[in-house]
Amino acid sequence: FLMSSLVAFFFYIQYRKRGLRAQDRRDAGIAETAGRLAFFPPRSGWPATIAVGVTLLALGVVFGLWLFLIGCALLAGAVFGFVFQHSDR
């Protein structure tokens, strides 16, 4: 329920920000859908860093608190970097 609520909240915010798309309106023409749709990042190293952080976090559950804390710190930094990597656009 919480995950589907999160997705519904995201779509609601996107609708409030951008309104109806041309694909959602019956009176829209084909020419209205032409052009740039959105920004898609070309490459990123952050997903691999997140994977390493999750791996260290999981290994920390098995081998000790010190590895778990390193995994948490790496994961937090990687998620922060991934979220804000294109914030200047």
Backbone bond lengths (Angstrom), bond angles and torsions (degrees), N, CA, C in turn:
res aa  C-N    CA-C-N  psi(-1)  N-CA   C-N-CA  omega(-1)  CA-C   N-CA-C  phi
1 F - - - 1.444 - - 1.528 111.02 -
2 L 1.335 116.13 -42.91 1.464 118.72 -178.34 1.530 111.80 -67.18
3 M 1.328 117.68 -40.16 1.462 120.12 179.66 1.526 111.09 -66.75
4 S 1.325 118.22 -41.47 1.456 119.38 177.85 1.526 110.66 -68.47
5 S 1.316 117.60 -31.32 1.465 120.56 175.05 1.523 110.92 -67.10
6 L 1.326 117.12 -37.21 1.454 120.86 177.24 1.530 110.96 -63.25
7 V 1.326 117.40 -44.27 1.465 121.22 178.47 1.526 110.39 -64.77
8 A 1.322 117.18 -43.12 1.462 120.54 178.62 1.521 111.23 -63.13
9 F 1.323 117.99 -38.70 1.463 121.61 177.73 1.529 110.56 -65.23
10 F 1.337 117.38 -40.76 1.460 120.79 177.41 1.532 110.82 -61.14
11 F 1.319 117.24 -46.99 1.466 120.00 179.68 1.518 111.36 -64.77
12 Y 1.312 118.03 -36.06 1.461 121.27 177.76 1.524 111.00 -64.18
13 I 1.328 117.41 -43.66 1.465 121.22 178.46 1.524 110.55 -64.54
14 Q 1.333 117.66 -41.29 1.457 120.77 178.76 1.521 111.14 -64.53
15 Y 1.323 117.49 -38.64 1.460 120.95 177.42 1.524 110.94 -65.51
16 R 1.332 117.01 -42.11 1.469 119.40 179.48 1.515 111.26 -67.01
17 K 1.333 117.15 -33.07 1.452 121.42 -177.91 1.527 111.89 -75.90
18 R 1.334 117.50 -40.74 1.461 121.12 -172.20 1.514 114.82 -113.26
19 G 1.313 119.39 -17.30 1.454 122.06 -177.90 1.521 111.28 77.76
20 L 1.319 115.44 -166.20 1.459 120.26 179.22 1.518 110.48 -70.21
21 R 1.317 115.77 138.84 1.461 120.17 174.14 1.515 108.50 -81.88
22 A 1.314 115.60 164.85 1.466 119.23 178.70 1.531 110.78 -63.55
23 Q 1.319 118.22 -31.81 1.456 121.24 179.68 1.525 112.39 -68.82
24 D 1.323 117.32 -18.92 1.462 121.17 -178.17 1.516 113.36 -92.29
25 R 1.309 117.77 -9.94 1.463 121.31 -179.40 1.523 110.75 -100.84
26 R 1.318 117.17 141.23 1.463 121.36 179.59 1.529 112.11 -76.41
27 D 1.324 117.98 -27.10 1.462 120.87 -176.60 1.529 113.26 -92.30
28 A 1.316 118.48 7.88 1.463 121.79 -177.29 1.528 110.69 -78.46
29 G 1.329 114.55 146.96 1.451 120.64 176.68 1.518 111.32 -95.89
30 I 1.323 115.37 166.49 1.454 120.47 -179.18 1.524 110.83 -65.08
31 A 1.314 117.50 -36.01 1.466 121.61 -177.59 1.533 112.03 -64.62
32 E 1.323 117.18 -24.16 1.464 119.81 -179.65 1.531 112.50 -70.58
33 T 1.324 117.21 -22.12 1.465 120.03 -179.58 1.527 112.17 -89.89
34 A 1.303 117.90 -2.60 1.460 120.67 -179.44 1.522 110.05 -76.68
35 G 1.322 115.45 157.48 1.452 120.13 176.40 1.519 112.34 104.74
36 R 1.310 113.73 -170.48 1.455 120.89 -176.45 1.519 110.61 -73.03
37 L 1.320 116.58 132.02 1.460 121.25 -178.06 1.522 111.42 -87.47
38 A 1.332 116.57 -51.10 1.461 121.25 -178.47 1.516 108.50 -165.02
39 F 1.332 115.41 179.77 1.456 120.78 176.92 1.526 109.05 -93.66
40 F 1.328 116.42 127.62 1.456 122.24 176.36 1.523 107.81 -120.93
41 P 1.324 118.89 120.96 1.468 120.82 -176.96 1.529 111.27 -65.97
42 P 1.331 117.56 140.06 1.462 120.15 -176.98 1.529 113.73 -71.38
43 R 1.322 117.73 -51.26 1.469 122.34 -178.74 1.518 109.26 -147.69
44 S 1.324 114.38 155.63 1.458 118.62 177.94 1.525 109.48 -156.49
45 G 1.306 115.72 138.86 1.456 120.88 175.41 1.509 113.06 -93.88
46 W 1.326 116.69 -5.67 1.461 119.80 -175.70 1.534 113.85 -67.32
47 P 1.328 121.18 -36.22 1.474 117.90 177.54 1.526 113.26 -60.06
48 A 1.324 117.60 -37.55 1.470 119.84 177.08 1.526 110.43 -66.74
49 T 1.318 117.35 -38.24 1.460 121.06 178.24 1.533 110.71 -66.32
50 I 1.307 116.47 -38.16 1.466 120.59 175.65 1.525 110.10 -63.21
51 A 1.326 117.18 -40.90 1.466 120.47 178.90 1.528 111.34 -63.29
52 V 1.325 116.81 -39.92 1.468 120.20 177.65 1.532 109.95 -65.76
53 G 1.338 117.00 -40.96 1.459 120.52 178.17 1.514 112.92 -62.89
54 V 1.331 116.72 -41.94 1.473 120.18 178.07 1.521 110.60 -66.85
55 T 1.341 116.51 -37.91 1.462 119.73 177.76 1.524 111.29 -63.50
56 L 1.333 117.33 -45.69 1.465 120.02 177.55 1.525 111.67 -63.95
57 L 1.320 116.04 -37.33 1.460 119.91 178.14 1.525 110.54 -63.22
58 A 1.338 117.17 -44.20 1.461 120.70 179.77 1.528 111.44 -67.99
59 L 1.333 117.01 -39.03 1.462 119.74 177.09 1.523 111.22 -68.14
60 G 1.315 116.21 -28.75 1.455 120.04 177.15 1.507 112.81 -66.96
61 V 1.321 117.83 -29.76 1.459 120.97 175.50 1.525 109.65 -64.28
62 V 1.324 116.26 -34.71 1.463 120.43 -178.19 1.529 111.65 -83.77
63 F 1.338 117.80 -46.38 1.458 121.25 -168.78 1.529 115.57 -98.59
64 G 1.292 118.92 -18.27 1.455 117.49 176.70 1.514 113.95 151.87
65 L 1.312 114.19 164.78 1.455 121.96 -176.49 1.516 112.41 -66.25
66 W 1.325 117.99 -34.53 1.458 121.02 -176.82 1.526 110.74 -63.18
67 L 1.315 118.45 -40.21 1.463 121.75 178.53 1.529 110.67 -71.96
68 F 1.326 115.95 -35.88 1.464 120.97 176.58 1.526 111.01 -61.63
69 L 1.322 117.18 -43.05 1.468 121.01 -179.62 1.531 111.57 -68.09
70 I 1.331 117.06 -37.98 1.466 120.06 175.42 1.528 110.07 -63.07
71 G 1.331 116.13 -42.58 1.466 120.40 177.56 1.520 112.23 -62.79
72 C 1.336 116.90 -40.61 1.476 120.30 177.74 1.520 111.29 -63.24
73 A 1.331 116.65 -43.51 1.464 120.11 -179.57 1.526 110.98 -65.54
74 L 1.326 116.69 -44.01 1.462 120.34 179.12 1.515 111.04 -65.19
75 L 1.306 117.08 -42.13 1.461 121.02 179.41 1.527 111.32 -64.58
76 A 1.320 117.59 -43.31 1.472 120.35 179.26 1.527 111.01 -63.03
77 G 1.333 116.90 -43.71 1.464 119.74 177.96 1.511 112.86 -64.90
78 A 1.325 116.84 -39.13 1.464 120.47 -179.71 1.523 111.81 -69.16
79 V 1.319 117.42 -40.95 1.470 119.89 177.68 1.525 109.96 -64.66
80 F 1.327 117.18 -41.74 1.466 120.88 177.26 1.534 110.29 -60.85
81 G 1.327 117.41 -45.44 1.460 120.79 178.68 1.510 112.62 -64.45
82 F 1.329 117.13 -38.67 1.461 121.16 -179.99 1.521 111.60 -67.25
83 V 1.316 116.23 -40.65 1.466 120.11 -178.67 1.527 111.50 -68.88
84 F 1.331 117.20 -39.20 1.455 120.34 -173.39 1.532 113.74 -104.79
85 Q 1.334 119.10 16.68 1.454 119.50 -176.85 1.518 112.79 -68.48
86 H 1.292 120.09 -29.48 1.457 122.28 179.81 1.524 111.15 -118.76
87 S 1.308 117.33 32.19 1.471 120.29 -176.47 1.527 112.51 -74.26
88 D 1.329 118.89 -14.01 1.459 120.49 -179.48 1.526 112.15 -80.75
89 R 1.310 119.23 -5.49 1.468 122.03 -178.46 1.507 110.91 -85.09
